[in-house]
Amino acid sequence: MKKTAYNDALRGHDLIKVLGITTLALLMLVSIAGATPSANITFVTNGSLFSPIITVTGNPTIQWIFGDGSTSNSTSPNVNFGSARTRVNTLVVTPWSSVTKINIGYDGSDGGVTPNLDTIAYLAKQNVIAVSGLENVAPYLQVWASSQNPITALEFSNFTALNTIECFYCTSLATIGLHNVPSLNRLCLEHCNISYLDLSEIPSLADLRGARQGSSTYSINWGTTGTDIWHICVRDNTQMTSTFPLSQFPLLIQFYNWNDNQNGTLHPISTHLKDVESSNNHYIAAVFPGCFPAGRNAVVNIYDNNLTSLDISNDPGLTNLDVHNNFLNQETINRTLQTLDSYKTKNGNLDLTGNAAPSIIGIAHANNLTSRGWKIQISSKNNPPVDSFAMSKSVEKPP
């Protein structure tokens, strides 16, 4: 590292010791607001150990200065402070353009890549509560991993090379800046504490994990993002105030939004769908025509809603459907049974309990399905679950 940069880092480190953590927090906020980039990246930790991993290209000069005054030039240093308290650790890499990954916590959770050195290495949480100076690597960083760290804010605006963000179980993470992040493909914010998420400037986003935010309300601004989306999981956000622009997701395969305070009509347009999990919402209609081509063996769970309308036309690949506890009338129940019967598929699962009972015609279609290995549950007049074959024995079959 150049001597001037090293001296700047030392002076900055000593200054932080004098100013204290409260003043440090103010300095970090100034940095996030867009001030001149600092000479280093600062990691504030509150544990007794610190073992971050950075990935670099070429042969850059690396200088870590840790909260106990020790230093390292390793991409994977290992420091034991001997006790847990708040400390400031700084990093300078010359040139910054060599830094491609920063890892302060990762275990491959929630559909992440299998941890290995070629992707993202397994690493226990490093108890990082704050980071500043990341703007130094904004044009170069490709992967950020901070899973399970008690970090409260992250800023990735203008990180033009960034393709992966892993923040699984960062339960204190309340804000994340994502303006002009054109290469971001995977965004994992599972079990964070975010109330507003702006995805409008992430055109390449394909995989979103944002379930169970701890904040009281949750809203997502999609903008026009969605062309490459294949997976969305934002389940269990009981006070979500936004809806999903499903017409923007032509490649959607998995959609998990159960218990998300959603209403109106559920109407995906993707013909790539395999799994829709939208139970415990307030939808009044579900429209799936053409979403499940033959051979798909697709799953739709949309029970415990307010459905009065269901369209599964042109969906021969739908073989698992659960719409129990809705408000579907007899005509809709009959049509659903008739439609599934017309596909001549085998060994499916269908639960229509908690809706109107089918007529004799509907029961005949249910029996046809049962004869092909389907497991069918339908309602009697009083809406208890009954097996379609058993029910048909007590009802005269149509001529």
Order of alpha helices (4+ residues) and beta strands (2+ residues): alpha-alpha-beta-beta-beta-beta-beta-beta-beta-beta-beta-beta-beta-beta-beta-beta-beta-beta-beta-beta-beta-beta-beta-beta-beta-beta-beta-alpha-beta-alpha-beta-beta-alpha
